[in-house]
């Protein structure tokens, strides 16, 4: 099994020391790991389950930014002294994470150049993903963005089943609307059509992509 990016390239001794310093934490659905605006005093690695990262604007409206799952990190900003979490992290299913206090992960990052490099690469990947989604928002139509969001979820948190690729964690249509930068009405309309066409199978908080290639083709052919 491929190790998480955070742990890639570490020696056995380095890995043992790093994991020994971690504090495991179990999360129930809807339990908060980190709250937007709170001091970023903990760095976390997801082992089991999925969390949603969301941001609340000045009016109090919450917008989903992305999901994180096994092998993903939360709170890399903790390496910056005096920082605060820019996003809240909330479990969407029973989850388990490893956590390191700010002082501990900072000490390890200073001592282990490969660990520091891995954390910086994780941050770079997230920034690249955000830029890609911003470009999609400017150039793609809503059905295309929705299809790309679904396919990203399938690639990152999907399991192959006889029926297709099942997105393993719960997700609502409003959350899909947030990810695609569109409205709940548009998501409901487009997904209902795709389900009628045999491309998707959906339930309450549940999505299976029956035909990924067909989904991509349908998205490119859709018009607003």
GROMACS elastic network, one bead per residue, 0.5 to 0.9 nm:
[ bonds ]
;  ai    aj funct       b0    kb
    2     5     6  0.86116   500
    2     8     6  0.84395   500
    3     6     6  0.80140   500
    3     7     6  0.62400   500
    3     8     6  0.59724   500
    3    71     6  0.75687   500
    4     7     6  0.54885   500
    4     8     6  0.63160   500
    4    45     6  0.88620   500
    4    70     6  0.79233   500
    4    72     6  0.71792   500
    5     8     6  0.51142   500
    5     9     6  0.86914   500
    5    71     6  0.69375   500
    5    72     6  0.78726   500
    5   118     6  0.62035   500
    5   119     6  0.80815   500
    5   121     6  0.82981   500
    5   122     6  0.72751   500
    6     9     6  0.88463   500
    6    10     6  0.89764   500
    6    45     6  0.81660   500
    6    71     6  0.76075   500
    6    72     6  0.80460   500
    6    73     6  0.77372   500
    6   114     6  0.89929   500
    6   115     6  0.65129   500
    6   116     6  0.87046   500
    6   117     6  0.87720   500
    6   118     6  0.52175   500
    6   119     6  0.61243   500
    6   121     6  0.88005   500
    6   122     6  0.75597   500
    7    10     6  0.59339   500
    7    15     6  0.70328   500
    7   114     6  0.86767   500
    7   115     6  0.69130   500
    7   118     6  0.74551   500
    8    11     6  0.89221   500
    8   114     6  0.80762   500
    8   115     6  0.79786   500
    8   118     6  0.72831   500
    9   114     6  0.67468   500
    9   115     6  0.81741   500
    9   118     6  0.87930   500
   10    13     6  0.80103   500
   10    14     6  0.57995   500
   10    15     6  0.58247   500
   10   112     6  0.83810   500
   10   114     6  0.67461   500
   10   115     6  0.72136   500
   11    14     6  0.50927   500
   11    15     6  0.60033   500
   11    16     6  0.84482   500
   12    15     6  0.51055   500
   12    16     6  0.60283   500
   12    17     6  0.86069   500
   13    16     6  0.50991   500
   13    17     6  0.61935   500
   13    18     6  0.85799   500
   14    17     6  0.52489   500
   14    18     6  0.61163   500
   14    19     6  0.86102   500
   14   112     6  0.79201   500
   15    18     6  0.51511   500
   15    19     6  0.60926   500
   15    20     6  0.83956   500
   16    19     6  0.53386   500
   16    20     6  0.59781   500
   16    21     6  0.86841   500
   17    20     6  0.51032   500
   17    21     6  0.63889   500
   17    22     6  0.89799   500
   18    21     6  0.53599   500
   18    22     6  0.66934   500
   18   105     6  0.84566   500
   18   108     6  0.73475   500
   19    22     6  0.51453   500
   19    23     6  0.84204   500
   19    98     6  0.82256   500
   20    23     6  0.81708   500
   21    99     6  0.87564   500
   21   100     6  0.70497   500
   21   104     6  0.76305   500
   21   105     6  0.88926   500
   22    44     6  0.89440   500
   22    98     6  0.57336   500
   22    99     6  0.53937   500
   22   100     6  0.51974   500
   22   101     6  0.83723   500
   22   104     6  0.87816   500
   23    97     6  0.83477   500
   23    98     6  0.55572   500
   23    99     6  0.50549   500
   23   100     6  0.63200   500
   23   101     6  0.86752   500
   24    96     6  0.70917   500
   24    97     6  0.58058   500
   24    99     6  0.61625   500
   24   100     6  0.89808   500
   25    95     6  0.84410   500
   25    96     6  0.57066   500
   25    97     6  0.53577   500
   25    98     6  0.62210   500
   25    99     6  0.72278   500
   26    94     6  0.75147   500
   26    95     6  0.59090   500
   26    97     6  0.65725   500
   26    98     6  0.89457   500
   27    30     6  0.81751   500
   27    31     6  0.58596   500
   27    32     6  0.78336   500
   27    33     6  0.77259   500
   27    90     6  0.87153   500
   27    91     6  0.64374   500
   27    93     6  0.80081   500
   27    94     6  0.57530   500
   27    95     6  0.50210   500
   27    96     6  0.59629   500
   27    97     6  0.78367   500
   28    31     6  0.53421   500
   28    32     6  0.87296   500
   28    91     6  0.65792   500
   28    92     6  0.80053   500
   28    93     6  0.64928   500
   28    95     6  0.65795   500
   28    96     6  0.88946   500
   29    32     6  0.87435   500
   29    51     6  0.88226   500
   29    90     6  0.77135   500
   29    91     6  0.50499   500
   29    94     6  0.54387   500
   29    95     6  0.77286   500
   30    51     6  0.87939   500
   30    90     6  0.56108   500
   30    91     6  0.51109   500
   30    92     6  0.57644   500
   30    93     6  0.74894   500
   30    94     6  0.89370   500
   31    89     6  0.86460   500
   31    90     6  0.56068   500
   31    91     6  0.55335   500
   31    92     6  0.81060   500
   32    35     6  0.68555   500
   32    88     6  0.75265   500
   32    89     6  0.59431   500
   32    91     6  0.65258   500
   33    44     6  0.87812   500
   33    51     6  0.86529   500
   33    88     6  0.75811   500
   33    89     6  0.53714   500
   33    90     6  0.58406   500
   33    91     6  0.74227   500
   34    38     6  0.74257   500
   34    40     6  0.79755   500
   34    42     6  0.83727   500
   34    74     6  0.85559   500
   34    75     6  0.80990   500
   34    85     6  0.71376   500
   34    87     6  0.78007   500
   34    88     6  0.53266   500
   34    89     6  0.51643   500
   34    90     6  0.73428   500
   35    38     6  0.55840   500
   35    39     6  0.86109   500
   35    40     6  0.88815   500
   35    84     6  0.89768   500
   35    85     6  0.66260   500
   35    86     6  0.83638   500
   35    87     6  0.67975   500
   35    89     6  0.65598   500
   35    90     6  0.84572   500
   36    39     6  0.86321   500
   36    54     6  0.82677   500
   36    55     6  0.69284   500
   36    56     6  0.78127   500
   36    84     6  0.73143   500
   36    86     6  0.52794   500
   36    89     6  0.80526   500
   37    40     6  0.82962   500
   37    83     6  0.89815   500
   37    84     6  0.53522   500
   37    85     6  0.53252   500
   37    86     6  0.62288   500
   37    87     6  0.76479   500
   37    88     6  0.82211   500
   38    41     6  0.85219   500
   38    83     6  0.86687   500
   38    84     6  0.53593   500
   38    85     6  0.58248   500
   38    86     6  0.85524   500
   39    42     6  0.86206   500
   39    78     6  0.82593   500
   39    82     6  0.71072   500
   39    83     6  0.60965   500
   39    85     6  0.63585   500
   40    43     6  0.77409   500
   40    75     6  0.65538   500
   40    76     6  0.85602   500
   40    77     6  0.66865   500
   40    79     6  0.84615   500
   40    80     6  0.85555   500
   40    81     6  0.86516   500
   40    82     6  0.76390   500
   40    83     6  0.56378   500
   40    85     6  0.51638   500
   40    86     6  0.88620   500
   40   102     6  0.76257   500
   41    75     6  0.82183   500
   41    77     6  0.89402   500
   41    78     6  0.56426   500
   41    79     6  0.85906   500
   41    81     6  0.89470   500
   41    82     6  0.86936   500
   41    83     6  0.81789   500
   41    84     6  0.80344   500
   41    85     6  0.88155   500
   41   100     6  0.86519   500
   41   101     6  0.59242   500
   41   103     6  0.81490   500
   42    74     6  0.87090   500
   42    75     6  0.65308   500
   42    76     6  0.85851   500
   42    78     6  0.62092   500
   42    99     6  0.63899   500
   42   100     6  0.56448   500
   42   102     6  0.52138   500
   42   103     6  0.87509   500
   42   105     6  0.84218   500
   43    73     6  0.75008   500
   43    74     6  0.61471   500
   43    76     6  0.59764   500
   43    77     6  0.80410   500
   43    78     6  0.60736   500
   43    79     6  0.81508   500
   43    98     6  0.83733   500
   43    99     6  0.55894   500
   43   100     6  0.52568   500
   43   101     6  0.63531   500
   43   102     6  0.64973   500
   43   105     6  0.70878   500
   44    72     6  0.84673   500
   44    73     6  0.55711   500
   44    74     6  0.51486   500
   44    75     6  0.62605   500
   44    76     6  0.80145   500
   44    97     6  0.63414   500
   44    98     6  0.55171   500
   44   100     6  0.63991   500
   44   101     6  0.88539   500
   45    69     6  0.89176   500
   45    70     6  0.77355   500
   45    71     6  0.64087   500
   45    72     6  0.58422   500
   45    74     6  0.64516   500
   45    75     6  0.88961   500
   45    96     6  0.88201   500
   45    97     6  0.54724   500
   45    98     6  0.51513   500
   45    99     6  0.64680   500
   45   100     6  0.88069   500
   46    49     6  0.73185   500
   46    50     6  0.76165   500
   46    51     6  0.84450   500
   46    68     6  0.75757   500
   46    69     6  0.59176   500
   46    71     6  0.55919   500
   46    72     6  0.55626   500
   46    73     6  0.62258   500
   46    74     6  0.78980   500
   46    95     6  0.77410   500
   46    96     6  0.63350   500
   46    98     6  0.64813   500
   46    99     6  0.88123   500
   47    50     6  0.89459   500
   47    69     6  0.74155   500
   47    71     6  0.61233   500
   47    72     6  0.80917   500
   47    95     6  0.75185   500
   47    96     6  0.55414   500
   47    97     6  0.52327   500
   47    98     6  0.70209   500
   48    69     6  0.69837   500
   48    70     6  0.53612   500
   48    71     6  0.85124   500
   48    94     6  0.79122   500
   48    95     6  0.50572   500
   48    97     6  0.68850   500
   49    68     6  0.85966   500
   49    69     6  0.58836   500
   49    70     6  0.65041   500
   49    91     6  0.77328   500
   49    92     6  0.78475   500
   49    93     6  0.60859   500
   49    94     6  0.60063   500
   49    96     6  0.65772   500
   49    97     6  0.86563   500
   49   168     6  0.89320   500
   49   169     6  0.75973   500
   50    67     6  0.66656   500
   50    68     6  0.55913   500
   50    70     6  0.71465   500
   50    90     6  0.85936   500
   50    91     6  0.60511   500
   50    92     6  0.59628   500
   50    93     6  0.62984   500
   50    94     6  0.79105   500
   50    95     6  0.63810   500
   50    96     6  0.88421   500
   50   157     6  0.84077   500
   50   168     6  0.88852   500
   50   169     6  0.65475   500
   50   170     6  0.89307   500
   51    66     6  0.86956   500
   51    67     6  0.56799   500
   51    68     6  0.53926   500
   51    69     6  0.65319   500
   51    89     6  0.60688   500
   51    90     6  0.51912   500
   51    92     6  0.53521   500
   51    93     6  0.74720   500
   51    95     6  0.78176   500
   51   169     6  0.89520   500
   52    64     6  0.69799   500
   52    65     6  0.76274   500
   52    66     6  0.60359   500
   52    68     6  0.63548   500
   52    69     6  0.89167   500
   52    88     6  0.79324   500
   52    89     6  0.56321   500
   52    90     6  0.54063   500
   52    91     6  0.63521   500
   52    92     6  0.65586   500
   53    63     6  0.87737   500
   53    64     6  0.61482   500
   53    65     6  0.56353   500
   53    66     6  0.54644   500
   53    67     6  0.59266   500
   53    68     6  0.74098   500
   53    74     6  0.88437   500
   53    87     6  0.58760   500
   53    88     6  0.54211   500
   53    90     6  0.66709   500
   54    62     6  0.64808   500
   54    63     6  0.54888   500
   54    65     6  0.51905   500
   54    66     6  0.71901   500
   54    67     6  0.88118   500
   54    86     6  0.89369   500
   54    87     6  0.54606   500
   54    88     6  0.53127   500
   54    89     6  0.66977   500
   54    90     6  0.81800   500
   55    61     6  0.82386   500
   55    62     6  0.55946   500
   55    63     6  0.54004   500
   55    64     6  0.65691   500
   55    65     6  0.70067   500
   55    86     6  0.73489   500
   55    87     6  0.51418   500
   55    88     6  0.62957   500
   56    59     6  0.78100   500
   56    60     6  0.55809   500
   56    61     6  0.53731   500
   56    63     6  0.62976   500
   56    64     6  0.89041   500
   56    87     6  0.81285   500
   56    88     6  0.84408   500
   57    60     6  0.53147   500
   57    61     6  0.55797   500
   57    62     6  0.66106   500
   57    63     6  0.80028   500
   58    61     6  0.75318   500
   59    62     6  0.89979   500
   63   175     6  0.79092   500
   63   178     6  0.60692   500
   63   179     6  0.85292   500
   64    67     6  0.81801   500
   64   174     6  0.89571   500
   64   175     6  0.61037   500
   64   176     6  0.85013   500
   64   177     6  0.89255   500
   64   178     6  0.56016   500
   64   179     6  0.65325   500
   65    87     6  0.83379   500
   65   130     6  0.89211   500
   65   175     6  0.88942   500
   65   178     6  0.72520   500
   65   179     6  0.64251   500
   66   179     6  0.69481   500
   67    89     6  0.89471   500
   67   153     6  0.81899   500
   67   157     6  0.87912   500
   68    71     6  0.83083   500
   68    72     6  0.57189   500
   68    73     6  0.74877   500
   68    74     6  0.80632   500
   68    89     6  0.89128   500
   68   156     6  0.86130   500
   68   157     6  0.85477   500
   69    72     6  0.55812   500
   69    73     6  0.84038   500
   69    95     6  0.89825   500
   69   156     6  0.78643   500
   69   157     6  0.69340   500
   70    73     6  0.86291   500
   70    96     6  0.89907   500
   70    97     6  0.86882   500
   70   157     6  0.86183   500
   72   122     6  0.83485   500
   73    76     6  0.70668   500
   73   119     6  0.85604   500
   73   122     6  0.77674   500
   74    77     6  0.84079   500
   74    89     6  0.77422   500
   75    78     6  0.55354   500
   75    79     6  0.83155   500
   75    84     6  0.89362   500
   75    85     6  0.67290   500
   75    86     6  0.88531   500
   75    87     6  0.88495   500
   76    79     6  0.60823   500
   76    80     6  0.82431   500
   76   119     6  0.69150   500
   76   120     6  0.84721   500
   76   122     6  0.84564   500
   76   123     6  0.73143   500
   77    80     6  0.55742   500
   77    81     6  0.85209   500
   77    83     6  0.64556   500
   77    84     6  0.73826   500
   77    85     6  0.70361   500
   77    86     6  0.85148   500
   77   123     6  0.89262   500
   78    81     6  0.69348   500
   78    82     6  0.81579   500
   78    83     6  0.63470   500
   78    84     6  0.75534   500
   78    85     6  0.79481   500
   78   101     6  0.84912   500
   78   102     6  0.56841   500
   78   103     6  0.89220   500
   78   105     6  0.84472   500
   78   106     6  0.81920   500
   79    83     6  0.81353   500
   79   102     6  0.64154   500
   79   103     6  0.82778   500
   79   105     6  0.73337   500
   79   106     6  0.56790   500
   79   109     6  0.85133   500
   80    83     6  0.57098   500
   80    84     6  0.89879   500
   80   102     6  0.87861   500
   80   106     6  0.86831   500
   81   102     6  0.85400   500
   83    86     6  0.88877   500
   84    87     6  0.89416   500
   85    88     6  0.69826   500
   91    94     6  0.69152   500
   91    95     6  0.65715   500
   92    95     6  0.80915   500
   92   169     6  0.71052   500
   92   170     6  0.66511   500
   92   171     6  0.83438   500
   93   169     6  0.69093   500
   93   170     6  0.74122   500
  100   103     6  0.81048   500
  100   104     6  0.60266   500
  100   105     6  0.57585   500
  101   104     6  0.52907   500
  101   105     6  0.63428   500
  101   106     6  0.85025   500
  102   105     6  0.54807   500
  102   106     6  0.59714   500
  102   107     6  0.85048   500
  103   106     6  0.52095   500
  103   107     6  0.61303   500
  103   108     6  0.87341   500
  104   107     6  0.52227   500
  104   108     6  0.63600   500
  104   109     6  0.86865   500
  105   108     6  0.50695   500
  105   109     6  0.60410   500
  105   110     6  0.85928   500
  106   109     6  0.50620   500
  106   110     6  0.62035   500
  106   111     6  0.85821   500
  106   116     6  0.88039   500
  107   110     6  0.52183   500
  107   111     6  0.61878   500
  107   112     6  0.85480   500
  108   112     6  0.57840   500
  108   113     6  0.87140   500
  108   115     6  0.75144   500
  108   116     6  0.81334   500
  109   112     6  0.52087   500
  109   113     6  0.63982   500
  109   114     6  0.79927   500
  109   115     6  0.56157   500
  109   117     6  0.84264   500
  109   119     6  0.84767   500
  110   113     6  0.66180   500
  110   115     6  0.85575   500
  110   116     6  0.70740   500
  111   115     6  0.85683   500
  111   116     6  0.86698   500
  112   115     6  0.54050   500
  112   116     6  0.65565   500
  112   117     6  0.87942   500
  113   116     6  0.51334   500
  113   117     6  0.61171   500
  113   118     6  0.86235   500
  114   118     6  0.61218   500
  114   119     6  0.86916   500
  115   118     6  0.50226   500
  115   119     6  0.63019   500
  115   120     6  0.86772   500
  116   119     6  0.51931   500
  116   120     6  0.62744   500
  116   121     6  0.86378   500
  117   120     6  0.51228   500
  117   121     6  0.61370   500
  117   122     6  0.86320   500
  118   121     6  0.50256   500
  118   122     6  0.61815   500
  118   123     6  0.87051   500
  119   122     6  0.50284   500
  119   123     6  0.63340   500
  119   124     6  0.86560   500
  120   123     6  0.50732   500
  120   124     6  0.61456   500
  120   125     6  0.86522   500
  121   125     6  0.61187   500
  121   126     6  0.86193   500
  122   125     6  0.52068   500
  122   126     6  0.63784   500
  122   127     6  0.87613   500
  123   126     6  0.51947   500
  123   127     6  0.62626   500
  123   128     6  0.86660   500
  124   127     6  0.50949   500
  124   128     6  0.61088   500
  124   129     6  0.85718   500
  125   128     6  0.50728   500
  125   129     6  0.61535   500
  125   130     6  0.86728   500
  126   129     6  0.50622   500
  126   130     6  0.62626   500
  126   131     6  0.87091   500
  127   130     6  0.50980   500
  127   131     6  0.62656   500
  127   132     6  0.86380   500
  128   131     6  0.51165   500
  128   132     6  0.61603   500
  128   133     6  0.86891   500
  129   132     6  0.50611   500
  129   133     6  0.62543   500
  129   134     6  0.86084   500
  130   133     6  0.51972   500
  130   134     6  0.61902   500
  130   135     6  0.87010   500
  131   135     6  0.62374   500
  131   136     6  0.86608   500
  132   135     6  0.51132   500
  132   136     6  0.62694   500
  132   137     6  0.87072   500
  133   137     6  0.61918   500
  133   138     6  0.87281   500
  133   145     6  0.83231   500
  133   179     6  0.87077   500
  133   180     6  0.83450   500
  133   181     6  0.89686   500
  134   137     6  0.50808   500
  134   138     6  0.64919   500
  134   139     6  0.88457   500
  135   138     6  0.51412   500
  135   139     6  0.61591   500
  135   140     6  0.80203   500
  136   139     6  0.51726   500
  136   140     6  0.50525   500
  136   141     6  0.81207   500
  136   144     6  0.84551   500
  136   145     6  0.65154   500
  136   180     6  0.88388   500
  137   140     6  0.59311   500
  137   141     6  0.76694   500
  137   142     6  0.81179   500
  137   145     6  0.72841   500
  137   180     6  0.78408   500
  137   181     6  0.67232   500
  138   141     6  0.85308   500
  140   143     6  0.81304   500
  140   144     6  0.59587   500
  140   145     6  0.62312   500
  141   144     6  0.54312   500
  141   145     6  0.63750   500
  141   146     6  0.87475   500
  141   219     6  0.86547   500
  141   220     6  0.86978   500
  141   222     6  0.82433   500
  141   223     6  0.74398   500
  141   224     6  0.69384   500
  142   145     6  0.50762   500
  142   146     6  0.60505   500
  142   147     6  0.85679   500
  142   180     6  0.68085   500
  142   181     6  0.74219   500
  142   182     6  0.62187   500
  142   183     6  0.88639   500
  142   186     6  0.76873   500
  142   187     6  0.83466   500
  142   219     6  0.86657   500
  142   222     6  0.88511   500
  142   223     6  0.85824   500
  142   224     6  0.71490   500
  143   146     6  0.50172   500
  143   147     6  0.60896   500
  143   148     6  0.85787   500
  143   180     6  0.83873   500
  143   186     6  0.82154   500
  143   187     6  0.79393   500
  143   190     6  0.67839   500
  143   191     6  0.89549   500
  143   218     6  0.83895   500
  143   219     6  0.52271   500
  143   220     6  0.77363   500
  143   221     6  0.89315   500
  143   222     6  0.63106   500
  143   223     6  0.76156   500
  143   224     6  0.76053   500
  144   147     6  0.51399   500
  144   148     6  0.61969   500
  144   149     6  0.85837   500
  144   180     6  0.85723   500
  144   216     6  0.76820   500
  144   218     6  0.84744   500
  144   220     6  0.60512   500
  144   221     6  0.87618   500
  144   222     6  0.76437   500
  145   148     6  0.51158   500
  145   149     6  0.60982   500
  145   150     6  0.86217   500
  145   179     6  0.82858   500
  145   180     6  0.50857   500
  145   181     6  0.75767   500
  145   182     6  0.85423   500
  145   219     6  0.81682   500
  146   149     6  0.50467   500
  146   150     6  0.61911   500
  146   151     6  0.85873   500
  146   176     6  0.71591   500
  146   177     6  0.75077   500
  146   179     6  0.75773   500
  146   181     6  0.82487   500
  146   182     6  0.82840   500
  146   187     6  0.73908   500
  146   190     6  0.86969   500
  146   191     6  0.89361   500
  146   219     6  0.80103   500
  147   150     6  0.51356   500
  147   151     6  0.61141   500
  147   152     6  0.85463   500
  147   180     6  0.83402   500
  147   212     6  0.89911   500
  147   215     6  0.65183   500
  147   216     6  0.63733   500
  147   218     6  0.85777   500
  147   219     6  0.60723   500
  148   151     6  0.50583   500
  148   152     6  0.60219   500
  148   153     6  0.85422   500
  148   180     6  0.80304   500
  148   216     6  0.77503   500
  148   219     6  0.86323   500
  149   152     6  0.51419   500
  149   153     6  0.62391   500
  149   154     6  0.86482   500
  149   176     6  0.73679   500
  149   179     6  0.63186   500
  149   180     6  0.61047   500
  150   153     6  0.51143   500
  150   154     6  0.61887   500
  150   155     6  0.86550   500
  150   167     6  0.85533   500
  150   176     6  0.78352   500
  150   179     6  0.89811   500
  150   180     6  0.88968   500
  150   207     6  0.88127   500
  150   209     6  0.80771   500
  151   155     6  0.60961   500
  151   156     6  0.85380   500
  151   209     6  0.82109   500
  151   212     6  0.72469   500
  151   215     6  0.86296   500
  151   216     6  0.85075   500
  152   155     6  0.50779   500
  152   156     6  0.60585   500
  152   157     6  0.82113   500
  153   156     6  0.51904   500
  153   157     6  0.54816   500
  153   158     6  0.65798   500
  153   167     6  0.65850   500
  154   157     6  0.53724   500
  154   159     6  0.74058   500
  154   165     6  0.63921   500
  154   166     6  0.69076   500
  154   167     6  0.54764   500
  154   168     6  0.83643   500
  154   208     6  0.85273   500
  154   209     6  0.77503   500
  155   158     6  0.57489   500
  155   159     6  0.85647   500
  155   165     6  0.87414   500
  155   167     6  0.87642   500
  156   167     6  0.87455   500
  157   166     6  0.83909   500
  157   167     6  0.58276   500
  157   168     6  0.60050   500
  157   169     6  0.72960   500
  158   165     6  0.58129   500
  158   166     6  0.52455   500
  158   168     6  0.55330   500
  158   169     6  0.83786   500
  158   208     6  0.86787   500
  159   164     6  0.82590   500
  159   165     6  0.54075   500
  159   166     6  0.51639   500
  159   167     6  0.64968   500
  159   168     6  0.64949   500
  160   163     6  0.80174   500
  160   164     6  0.58509   500
  160   166     6  0.62658   500
  161   164     6  0.51610   500
  161   165     6  0.59261   500
  161   166     6  0.66657   500
  161   208     6  0.88947   500
  162   165     6  0.83155   500
  163   166     6  0.80326   500
  163   201     6  0.86436   500
  163   208     6  0.74724   500
  163   209     6  0.81200   500
  163   210     6  0.59983   500
  164   200     6  0.86412   500
  164   201     6  0.89020   500
  164   208     6  0.61089   500
  164   209     6  0.55065   500
  164   211     6  0.68526   500
  164   212     6  0.83238   500
  165   168     6  0.89094   500
  165   207     6  0.85899   500
  165   208     6  0.54606   500
  165   209     6  0.50895   500
  165   210     6  0.64500   500
  165   211     6  0.83395   500
  165   212     6  0.80769   500
  166   169     6  0.88236   500
  166   206     6  0.81055   500
  166   207     6  0.61785   500
  166   209     6  0.63121   500
  166   210     6  0.83927   500
  167   170     6  0.76748   500
  167   171     6  0.83905   500
  167   206     6  0.71654   500
  167   207     6  0.57969   500
  167   208     6  0.60562   500
  167   209     6  0.79400   500
  168   206     6  0.80243   500
  168   207     6  0.83278   500
  168   208     6  0.88467   500
  169   205     6  0.82817   500
  169   206     6  0.76565   500
  170   204     6  0.83452   500
  170   206     6  0.57379   500
  170   207     6  0.82050   500
  171   174     6  0.83421   500
  171   175     6  0.63747   500
  171   176     6  0.72415   500
  171   204     6  0.83968   500
  171   206     6  0.62950   500
  171   207     6  0.77071   500
  172   175     6  0.51716   500
  172   176     6  0.64261   500
  172   177     6  0.86918   500
  172   204     6  0.74710   500
  172   206     6  0.76521   500
  173   177     6  0.61225   500
  173   178     6  0.86475   500
  173   184     6  0.64408   500
  173   187     6  0.65665   500
  173   188     6  0.69401   500
  173   205     6  0.76102   500
  174   178     6  0.63008   500
  174   179     6  0.87249   500
  174   183     6  0.76642   500
  174   184     6  0.54082   500
  174   187     6  0.79492   500
  175   178     6  0.50076   500
  175   179     6  0.62880   500
  175   180     6  0.86235   500
  175   184     6  0.86254   500
  176   179     6  0.50299   500
  176   180     6  0.60819   500
  176   181     6  0.83808   500
  176   182     6  0.85240   500
  176   184     6  0.80990   500
  176   187     6  0.72600   500
  177   180     6  0.51135   500
  177   181     6  0.58140   500
  177   182     6  0.50503   500
  177   183     6  0.54208   500
  177   184     6  0.55077   500
  177   185     6  0.86696   500
  177   186     6  0.79244   500
  177   187     6  0.60195   500
  178   181     6  0.51206   500
  178   182     6  0.64997   500
  178   183     6  0.76776   500
  178   184     6  0.84702   500
  179   182     6  0.79874   500
  180   183     6  0.85169   500
  180   187     6  0.86365   500
  182   185     6  0.84939   500
  182   186     6  0.67773   500
  182   187     6  0.73484   500
  183   186     6  0.52680   500
  183   187     6  0.63772   500
  183   188     6  0.86753   500
  184   187     6  0.51344   500
  184   188     6  0.60949   500
  184   189     6  0.85364   500
  185   188     6  0.52098   500
  185   189     6  0.61151   500
  185   190     6  0.86115   500
  186   189     6  0.51127   500
  186   190     6  0.60306   500
  186   191     6  0.83615   500
  186   224     6  0.88075   500
  187   190     6  0.53016   500
  187   191     6  0.58579   500
  187   192     6  0.82580   500
  188   191     6  0.53518   500
  188   192     6  0.59271   500
  188   193     6  0.85796   500
  189   192     6  0.53369   500
  189   193     6  0.64128   500
  189   194     6  0.88120   500
  190   193     6  0.51733   500
  190   194     6  0.62190   500
  190   195     6  0.85890   500
  190   222     6  0.88210   500
  191   195     6  0.59332   500
  191   196     6  0.84598   500
  191   199     6  0.89624   500
  191   200     6  0.75114   500
  191   202     6  0.85817   500
  192   195     6  0.50575   500
  192   196     6  0.62014   500
  192   197     6  0.86152   500
  192   200     6  0.86697   500
  192   202     6  0.89329   500
  193   196     6  0.50596   500
  193   197     6  0.62068   500
  193   198     6  0.87531   500
  193   199     6  0.88719   500
  194   198     6  0.63185   500
  194   199     6  0.53001   500
  194   200     6  0.59714   500
  194   201     6  0.86856   500
  194   215     6  0.76001   500
  194   218     6  0.78774   500
  195   198     6  0.50819   500
  195   199     6  0.55751   500
  195   201     6  0.58321   500
  195   202     6  0.74285   500
  196   199     6  0.76105   500
  196   200     6  0.80882   500
  196   201     6  0.89936   500
  197   200     6  0.78610   500
  198   201     6  0.73945   500
  198   210     6  0.69668   500
  198   211     6  0.75648   500
  199   208     6  0.87709   500
  199   209     6  0.62838   500
  199   210     6  0.51513   500
  199   212     6  0.73309   500
  199   213     6  0.89328   500
  199   214     6  0.64442   500
  199   215     6  0.59550   500
  199   218     6  0.87524   500
  200   207     6  0.70789   500
  200   208     6  0.57438   500
  200   210     6  0.51412   500
  200   211     6  0.70162   500
  200   212     6  0.87068   500
  200   215     6  0.80689   500
  201   206     6  0.82180   500
  201   207     6  0.59023   500
  201   208     6  0.50648   500
  201   209     6  0.64918   500
  201   210     6  0.67130   500
  202   205     6  0.77342   500
  202   206     6  0.54704   500
  202   208     6  0.62465   500
  202   209     6  0.86237   500
  203   207     6  0.64813   500
  203   208     6  0.88655   500
  204   207     6  0.83771   500
  209   212     6  0.59999   500
  209   215     6  0.79561   500
  210   214     6  0.86885   500
  210   215     6  0.86000   500
  211   214     6  0.51843   500
  211   215     6  0.60732   500
  211   216     6  0.88057   500
  212   216     6  0.64008   500
  212   217     6  0.87758   500
  213   216     6  0.52177   500
  213   217     6  0.63603   500
  213   218     6  0.86272   500
  214   217     6  0.50433   500
  214   218     6  0.59706   500
  214   219     6  0.84852   500
  215   218     6  0.50736   500
  215   219     6  0.61061   500
  215   220     6  0.86974   500
  216   219     6  0.51988   500
  216   220     6  0.63829   500
  216   221     6  0.87759   500
  217   220     6  0.52607   500
  217   221     6  0.63103   500
  217   222     6  0.87079   500
  218   221     6  0.51426   500
  218   222     6  0.60769   500
  219   222     6  0.51659   500
  219   223     6  0.84269   500
  220   223     6  0.82980   500
